[in-house]
Amino acid sequence: MTKKIMEKAREDKREGKSPSTQAGEFVRDEIEKVRQGKHGARSTQQAIAIGLSEARRAGVDLPPPEKGKVKESTRKSAEYAYEAGQGERKPKRRPRVSKAVSKVLEREPKNTASHEALSQQAKRAASRRTAEERSAAAEKAADTKGASGRSAAARKAVRTKGTRGRKQAARKSARTRTHHA
């Protein structure tokens, strides 16, 4: 876990971004590790889960998922990582287990972190949320982005989407300004 990632997550916290956004820094790092071939992942979800676990251990206030949402073993693992990160328990060093896990991950495929795999995962995750939830998340993102961030996003929209993107960005920007004025 690098200092740079920890600092970026702290910066996100200072800016009022959600714990899941703070944890995103760790997930991004994990995806990068898989892409570089440092280790693999059975699925895109596994790579994401490893990143979330790292975030919890680093002290990001990301509570474990509720019962019934994920496998019980996954929930227990998340609970353990969360407690360790919050200083509620002292994790035992288990070098043999750590080495065994590393060996297993090295044999896993690396294409689970490809742009295509991540895109499919994002679409699946979004389809499980309602339009209202997606809209609320977008609004919160626009809020925490700030004026200069919104301006940069609009410029990027022009670069990547042309005039259609500029019109969409202008509409979105106007909506957030009138909504929060």
N, C-alpha and C positions, 0 to 999 in steps of 0.2 A: 504494500500500500504506500503510494508516494505522498510526499508532503504537498505536492502540487494539487492532487485530487482533494486532499483534506481541506486545503485552503479554499479551493473552488466551492466545495460544499458549504463551508462556513460563510463564504461570500453570499451564496444563494440564501442561506438562513438570514443573514443580515438584511438582505433585500426583501425579506418577507415571503420568499417562495416556499411552496409546500414541502414537507418531508420527502415525498416521492420525487420531487424535482431535485432535491439535494442528493437523494440516493441515485438519481440518474447519472451523476458524475462517475460513480463507482461502476454502474452497469456499463457505461460507455467504455471505461477502462478495461473491463472484463471482455467485452466484445473485441476490443483492440488486441488483447492478449491472444484470443482465439484466432483472429485474423493473421497475427504474426506467427502463429504456429507454436506458441509457448505451451499450449495445451488445447484440447478439443472440447466439445460438448455434445452430449447425446441429442440435444434439441436446442432450439433458440431459447425456449423457456428455461432450460437448465442454465444456460449462460447468464440469462437475466437473473435467475434465482441466486446464482453465485454472487453476482454484483450486489444484489439486495442484502445478502447475508454479510458481505464485506461492509456495507454501509451501516447495518445494524451494529456490527462489532465496533465500528469506528465511532459510534455514539449518535448517529442520526436518529431522531425521534420517530422511527417508523415502526409502529406496533405490528406484531405478528398477525397473520390473517385469522379471521374468526373460524370457529369450528364449522366443518362442513364445506368450507370454501375450497380447501386443498386437502391433500392426503395428510393423515394424522402425523406421520413421521416428518413431513415437510414443516407442518405447523410447530411441532416440538423443536425442530432444528432452528426455526425462526425465533421461537420463544427464547431458546438458549442464547442465540446470538444477540438478541435484543437485551436480555438481562446482563450479558457480558459487557455490552456497549454502554449500558446505563450504570455500570459499576455495582450491580446487585449480586454478581457472582464472579469468582475468580476462575477463568478457564484453565483447565489442567493442560499442560503440554503433553501431546501424545505423538512423538516423532514417528513411531512405526505406522500409526494410523494415517498421519499426514502424508508420509511417503507412499503408502499404499494408494491413497486417494489420488495423489499426483500421477502415479504410474497408470492408474485406470483412465484418468482424464487425458493423458498423453495419447492413448490408443483411440480415443473418440474422434469422430469426423470434425474437420475444420470448416466445412462449408455451411455449418449451421449459423455462422455469423456473417454470411454473405449479405449483400444489399437486398437480394431477392428474398432470402429467408426472413430477414428482419421486416421487410415490407409486408410479407404475408402474415407474420405474427402481429404486426401493428393493425392490419385490417381485421384479423380475427378478434383481437382485443377490443377494437372500436365497435365491432358489430355486436358485442355483448353489452354495450352501454346504450342507453336511450339517447334520442336526439337531444333531449333536455340536458342530460348529464354532459354530453359532448359540448353543447353550447355553453354551459356554465364553466366548463374547464377552459374553453377558448376565451371567454370573457375575463376570467381570472388571470390568464396568461397575458392578455392585453393590458390589464391593470398593472401587473408587476413588471411589465416590460418598460414602462415609462415612455415619455414623449420621444426621446432620442432613439429608443429601441423600436418604437412603432415606425418612426421615420426610416430607420435602417431596413425594417421589414418591408416597407412600401417600396424602397429603392430596389431591394432584392426581388420583389414581385415583378417590378418592371423588367429587370434583367432576365428573369426566368420565364415570365408569362406574357411579356409584352403589354400592350394596352389593356387587354382583358384583365390582367393581373393588377394593373394600376387602378382600374375602376373598382375592382373588388377591394383592394387595399384602402382606397379612399372611402368606400361605403363603410367598411369595418371600422376605420378610424373615426369617421363621423358618428357612427353608432355608439362607440365607446365614449366619445366626448360628450354627447348629449345625454347619454345614460348616466354618467357620473358627475355631471355638472351641478 
